[in-house]
Amino acid sequence: MQGYRSPKAKLILASKGLAMGTADIIPGVSGGTIALISGIYDHLILAISSVRATHVLNVLELIAFFWHGERRRLALKSLGTIEWHFLLPLLFGIGLAAGIMVQVIPFVLEHYAFYAFSFFFGLIIFSITVPYRMMKRGLPEITLLLVFALVVFWSVGLSRVSDAQLFVRQIDPPGAAGMITLPADQKGAWELRLPVAGLLEPGGDASVFESQVADRAGDSLGHFQIEITSSDEQIRVTATAGPDLFGLQPFVRRSEVVNENGIETLVVHGVLSEEGDHNLLFVFFSGALAICAMILPGISGAYILVLLGQYRFVAESARDFLKTLEPGHGLVLLAFLGGVVVGIFSFVRLLKVLLARYHSLTMAALTGLMIGSLRYIWAPNHRGGDMSLLDWSIFAGIALVGGLAVFVLERAALQIGDPDAPIPSGESSAE
């Protein structure tokens, strides 16, 4: 990978790192996909595998015996075998993008989820052609593609909160409106609409609603309470899990008062969050598992964190640490990054062997992974309610923009002249 030594090559790598870092923060989109479509995937695996556990000892030796000329020389020589010319620019871009996007993505997914996932869908579905072109069309490849596609398609629908039903009634003071049925979307998001008139008086007691949660099969998942209070002409809404709502932690994303046909209506946007154990050991394990997914095209590490109940917790810890530098948030990030380091340097060894010996089959598996993952980022699941013709047109238009972004990225990689680009056939890409 000597071609990555020039300033131009480093700038290209940093730019691709920006795209990868952005993708890695998005649930459903993989930085590995960006690496694949931008022509650096094989070399990413080779560069990561150039880092070994002994290099950690070399760093410690360099610090402890920096005064000793011979030991310092040997340690530096060993560290010099790492593909720094490739890794440093790429990591700079990834880190910069992650630091920015951790502030932006939660807001975009909360307020513009349908539009965001329409773009992600177009980006992924057009990206599928990249590994597909790099595989053979034999029976083993097609079989493996179908198996992986079906397994991933099934697994991304395992969430208990997908298409859940909420049955809401007012319990204090007792309401006369009866039961309100709320459908949750694939991600467990729900929306409650209540007329403001008579709901609250300024400075008055809280209005309390109870919600029973049932999964798509109708089986009860437990209860939680929604409390609405007002002060200084502001309405505050909170959600509290009941003791039987095991493994779920509902929270209110936002609430707002809107005018609907001349009636002031309180609209509450909430989510059923599958919160896992937040101890540091589990955060470490989550980081190790997530980074393995981030390397693979089509499997999102951020989505793995969502399934483990750690996405919101880790994202908020990163955001708050960048703002406040509080040690508690720093410990969470250290545990997560420790898992990332262990996961990436253990998993990448296996992936390197697969690319070297079974390149076509590996690409077939990656194609299947990307096809199966489309279920998770299917934008209509984030719309809520029935899709109108206009909604379908918006979805198709934004998806085409995502596909165009893939096309532009591929053409740009060829026109700019990606240095030392991997050979698509895979015959010598891992040598």
Steps between C-alpha positions, in 0.01 A plus 500: 500500500778738417265713288341643813809704592431812292309800645235455231446137599477591869237764423297245304521253788397763754198585283399135484552480875252786540243302302573183700477679835169654400360161398619329819286732714186420299300192606452284190796636302848350523834674465616176340254566217659840439846343503384241248340738251791744524755234407698466825329207674765234437778734603309606809504138615870462416591824678310408817657154502845661491440604863585221745474453875880517525483861383337592832808363675717698259324822601546422870863413438551823309363698795685309771836470321503808277848584633636162384612545138493136386164414660350821366624419151355147509164623632476768230596246233220268612246784513611602151344182357156647563340656191502851650484670159162340447357489852576850634323704227207258500467504881523880501204521261300238692563669835414846369176378343399300808558801726277715281231247415444387859360851550294500178370149426280459813323827409455403133366152582266645761349775286555385138519122524295430187715723280826377653414132457377563145850626420664209685283250312604640164864506605499136612291352217728653237808398699399134473629494144857554624561165678269327252731596212796363697353149546465210262153380399544133591256290703703529827505880475128535418407255779713684755356834388143379550574342839662815637227723357223292660676469838571873524150590377354281777740615773443874453131445578562337838442815706209455743383857446459471122139589415399493867159627615447750783164518680482832685241615757492792740508391866546828691265677483290225340441582134175457313654451157552129553790297364731646234676246277841604367694297242880508538719479193780251429730686737248524784420868439151618602302824483229613743263789414283662768284815492654766724163642610415360842816290511688723743460820689816710565641400836245222533552133574661269248300295255609137509443247223572128513612312191493126457750376240436192288724349233389435143357161606286665768699374799542753781845653550402698809383848594641850530364838608495833320487805727407843363558814708498871420679803646572849367286422193725205413389138485738228618451134413688206658474121465572257783526123457288278719657208692366249246648677195809280511787596269325809359547863596249735334597862459350813345694638204312827487157653552338795328170683481361530147180641351292230330182624336475784749561275804815529709646151521789366708709263287735270693770313305645206693698182460517160668874466551647157552749595770761237582727484800722809506782361712848556356559131425189483283594828331842343426331192349266722297797691356675177398191366325412831337842556344486154340174607334644838399775329300249291306312672216125487550507443876487812712693513826266774614206267436668229711518758780129569453421129536718481814332808648824699503470737202328787676708451816837499321402785263385719790813414700718605205302820447504593869871420539585729208298775668589455869807269517338326798701191614188281518427547131871453428499157668210391282691606188819327619311175558334527159825584318677217683243259361543655156878439509464139615224426251664652196839333544352157568232499231710655225742205503218267401374740236847531348519123457154490344589771249826328409365145462128539430465843343202421276307320774575783744366756254188285450444493875546878524250548216248291691565699817430825319180368340368370832579822684267697269212389723633710785532822302173468307393866516117448503540338842605842629212695349218400730158430356419422138729625225337740254601527135697813589682311777597222259622759249712672765642165609589403143654839424719509812601135449612587147710782644661244732569275203647793310731567794634145468551544125682832550720349772599210276571724202694743719720219631583402142546855367714618791708189466477315829865405563593136515133399462415134582450258214125421477550135410658439837762270358787706642325761714595339828852403417 
